[in-house]
Amino acid sequence: MKRVLRKVRKIVARSVRLRRIMLKVRPDKRTSLAKHYLRGQGIEIGALHLPLVLPRDARATYVDKVSVSELRKQYPELRKYPFVRVDVIDCGESLSRFSSESQDFVVASHFLEHCKNPILTLETFFRVLKLGGTLYLAVPDKRFTFDVDRPITLLEHILGDYAKGNAGSQWEHYLEWARFVEKTPNETIEKRVEALISSDYSIHFHVWTYFEILELMLHLRRELKFDFEIEEFVLAGNECIFILKKTGYKAGWDSMRDEHD
């Protein structure tokens, strides 16, 4: 078990290094996007040690699933980095402590891939945004991360998780993680998957290239009738960045998933 934990920590540390390299390559673009689009009061989810640099007229409430002390235990490989404060402890996928139409912006950087139900999470983001509010969404391209060997998550799979729930697909995702990321031997892989599930270990449940993320966004607008405009779509290092503006309000934001069951 200790050997497996060391291996996982090395994998996460490698991802952190890649993200730091990416930031060195395009920090001006990240900063300029935030400066141009983010105003007022918003939230950033799961910022850890790399919060988005905000302009002076934007203020963020930092949200995470546990306190900073608990995050330190979960991410020992980040011990030399300062973490941002956690203002609100809440699930970033449901944001149950935030009222509808209460935020000017939402920042979710390298978070969506950790979500078990990405469309439902995006629905939550738009629920808490005010009309005209901005979603800053950064998603890693699997080809430049430790997910490089994993198969791409197809749109049909994401839609299935949205319509039916994700309980039936969890085993598949953890199996992929154990096989392609941790390189767990076949003879112990089932035991490893069971351990990951029992601990509710946070992995990249879904993996994409920039093309599949763009396909998902277009499907949300065209087929599921999410009311937003794509203000910017930028490829930067190992990630793609979307700036999405909420352009309409539906009484069905909270019940939209039920309409597509």
SULPE-V973173 format. One record per pair of residues at least 24 apart in sequence whose ideal C-beta (glycine too) atoms are under 6 Angstrom apart, sorted by the first residue. I is the first residue (numbers start at 1). J is the second residue. D is the distance in whole Angstrom. If there is no record, write none. Layout:
i->I j->J d->D
i->I j->J d->D
//
This chain:
i->9 j->77 d->5
i->11 j->146 d->5
i->12 j->77 d->6
i->13 j->77 d->4
i->15 j->145 d->6
i->15 j->146 d->6
i->18 j->238 d->5
i->22 j->237 d->3
i->22 j->238 d->5
i->25 j->237 d->5
i->26 j->236 d->4
i->26 j->237 d->6
i->29 j->236 d->6
i->37 j->134 d->5
i->37 j->243 d->5
i->38 j->105 d->5
i->39 j->104 d->6
i->40 j->104 d->3
i->41 j->104 d->5
i->42 j->103 d->5
i->42 j->104 d->5
i->42 j->105 d->3
i->42 j->106 d->6
i->43 j->103 d->6
i->43 j->106 d->6
i->44 j->107 d->4
i->45 j->92 d->4
i->45 j->108 d->5
i->45 j->111 d->5
i->46 j->92 d->6
i->46 j->111 d->5
i->47 j->84 d->5
i->48 j->83 d->6
i->49 j->78 d->6
i->49 j->81 d->4
i->49 j->83 d->5
i->51 j->84 d->5
i->52 j->107 d->5
i->61 j->87 d->5
i->61 j->88 d->6
i->62 j->86 d->6
i->62 j->87 d->5
i->63 j->88 d->5
i->63 j->90 d->5
i->63 j->92 d->6
i->65 j->91 d->6
i->93 j->121 d->5
i->94 j->124 d->6
i->95 j->124 d->5
i->95 j->128 d->5
i->98 j->128 d->5
i->100 j->127 d->5
i->101 j->130 d->5
i->102 j->128 d->6
i->103 j->128 d->5
i->103 j->129 d->6
i->104 j->133 d->5
i->105 j->133 d->6
i->105 j->134 d->4
i->106 j->135 d->5
i->107 j->136 d->5
i->108 j->137 d->5
i->109 j->138 d->4
i->110 j->140 d->6
i->112 j->139 d->5
i->113 j->204 d->4
i->113 j->206 d->6
i->114 j->202 d->6
i->116 j->166 d->4
i->116 j->205 d->5
i->117 j->161 d->5
i->117 j->166 d->5
i->118 j->158 d->6
i->119 j->162 d->4
i->120 j->162 d->6
i->123 j->256 d->6
i->126 j->246 d->6
i->127 j->253 d->5
i->129 j->246 d->5
i->131 j->249 d->5
i->133 j->246 d->5
i->134 j->245 d->6
i->135 j->244 d->4
i->137 j->242 d->4
i->138 j->239 d->5
i->138 j->241 d->5
i->139 j->213 d->5
i->139 j->240 d->6
i->140 j->238 d->6
i->140 j->239 d->5
i->141 j->209 d->5
i->141 j->210 d->5
i->141 j->238 d->6
i->142 j->207 d->4
i->143 j->209 d->6
i->144 j->238 d->4
i->146 j->181 d->5
i->147 j->204 d->6
i->147 j->207 d->4
i->149 j->180 d->4
i->150 j->176 d->5
i->150 j->180 d->5
i->150 j->207 d->5
i->152 j->212 d->6
i->153 j->206 d->4
i->153 j->207 d->6
i->155 j->215 d->6
i->163 j->260 d->6
i->163 j->261 d->6
i->173 j->205 d->5
i->177 j->203 d->5
i->210 j->235 d->6
i->210 j->240 d->4
i->213 j->240 d->6
//
